[in-house]
């Protein structure tokens, strides 16, 4: 089961968050902003302290450090996907959820199609797109 989705811009600002599970205690808007900023900072630091043996290289020879990709806690997993431009997609799931990499990749595709290609959307600002909301909700329900 997928509990919630957070999208954090490259500066650490929360631009999108949705909860999908009924009955969970939702974060207040202040708590969600604090979560986004804290996670962004920890992710940035972890990518800087990654051991050199774990660093991979892009096709153009630049080092790629991933930072945090998974946090396991009792009762939930926090999965993180970082785009080449530094946007973080965070998916909070039940530990039994299997296809999170696929779901995160599809969310990134939907973000590209419905947010980045929207001429009325300003980059790094909160996402306000009904079509994006609908397609994300449908994707989460299907998985």
C-alpha positions in Angstrom: 0.0 0.0 0.0 1.2 3.5 -0.9 0.6 5.9 1.9 1.8 9.3 0.6 3.8 11.2 -2.0 6.0 14.2 -1.6 7.8 16.2 -4.3 10.6 18.5 -3.2 12.2 21.0 -5.5 16.0 21.3 -5.9 16.1 24.1 -3.2 14.4 21.9 -0.6 10.9 23.4 -0.9 7.8 21.2 -0.8 5.9 21.6 -4.1 3.5 18.7 -3.8 2.2 16.3 -1.2 -0.7 13.9 -1.2 -1.9 11.2 1.2 -3.6 8.2 -0.3 -4.4 6.0 2.7 -7.5 6.5 4.8 -7.2 6.7 8.5 -3.6 7.9 8.7 -2.8 10.9 10.9 -2.0 13.5 8.2 0.9 16.0 8.7 0.0 19.6 9.1 1.2 21.9 6.4 4.0 23.1 8.8 5.0 19.5 9.6 5.1 18.7 5.8 7.3 21.7 5.1 9.6 20.8 8.0 9.8 17.2 6.7 10.6 18.4 3.2 13.4 20.7 4.3 14.9 18.2 6.7 14.8 15.4 4.2 16.4 17.6 1.5 19.2 18.5 3.9 19.9 15.0 5.0 19.7 13.7 1.4 22.3 16.4 0.3 24.7 15.6 3.1 24.4 11.8 2.5 25.2 12.3 -1.2 28.3 14.3 -0.2 29.6 11.7 2.3 29.0 8.7 0.0 32.1 6.5 -0.1 34.0 6.8 -3.4 33.5 3.1 -4.0 29.8 3.7 -4.2 29.9 6.6 -6.6 28.8 5.8 -10.2 29.6 7.9 -13.3 27.2 9.3 -15.9 27.8 8.8 -19.6 29.6 12.1 -19.8 32.0 11.1 -17.0 30.5 13.2 -14.2 30.2 11.5 -10.8 26.7 10.7 -9.7 26.0 10.3 -6.0 22.5 9.3 -5.1 22.2 10.2 -1.5 19.3 8.4 0.3 17.3 6.0 -1.8 15.5 4.1 1.0 14.8 4.5 4.7 13.3 1.5 6.5 11.3 2.0 9.6 9.0 -0.3 11.5 5.7 -0.3 9.6 6.8 1.9 6.6 9.4 2.4 4.0 10.4 5.8 2.6 11.6 5.5 -1.0 13.4 8.4 -2.7 14.0 9.1 -6.4 16.1 12.0 -7.5 15.9 13.5 -11.0 18.9 14.8 -12.9 17.8 18.3 -12.1 17.7 17.6 -8.3 13.9 17.2 -7.8 13.2 14.6 -5.1 10.2 12.3 -5.3 9.5 10.6 -2.0 7.0 7.7 -1.7 6.0 6.4 1.7 4.8 2.8 1.5 3.9 -0.3 3.5 7.0 -2.6 3.7 5.1 -5.1 1.5 4.9 -2.7 -1.5 6.9 -4.3 -4.3 7.0 -2.1 -7.4 8.1 1.2 -5.9 10.8 1.9 -8.5 8.3 1.4 -11.3 5.8 3.7 -9.5 8.4 6.4 -8.9 9.5 6.3 -12.5 5.9 6.6 -13.7 5.3 9.5 -11.3 8.4 11.3 -12.8 6.9 10.7 -16.3 3.6 12.1 -15.2 5.4 15.1 -13.6 7.2 15.7 -16.9 4.0 15.5 -18.9 1.6 17.4 -16.7 3.8 19.8 -14.8 6.9 20.6 -16.8 5.1 20.8 -20.1 2.4 23.1 -18.7 3.1 26.6 -19.9 1.2 28.1 -16.9 3.3 26.3 -14.3 6.3 28.1 -12.8 9.2 25.8 -12.0 9.9 25.4 -8.2 6.4 26.6 -7.3 3.7 24.5 -5.8 2.0 22.1 -8.3 -1.6 23.0 -9.0 -2.8 20.7 -11.8 -6.0 18.9 -11.6 -4.9 16.5 -14.4 -1.7 15.7 -12.5 -3.7 15.0 -9.4 -6.1 12.7 -11.2 -3.4 10.7 -13.0 -1.4 10.3 -9.8 -4.4 9.1 -7.9 -5.2 6.6 -10.7 -1.6 5.4 -10.8 -1.6 4.9 -7.0 -4.9 3.0 -7.0 -3.6 0.7 -9.8 -0.6 -0.2 -7.7 
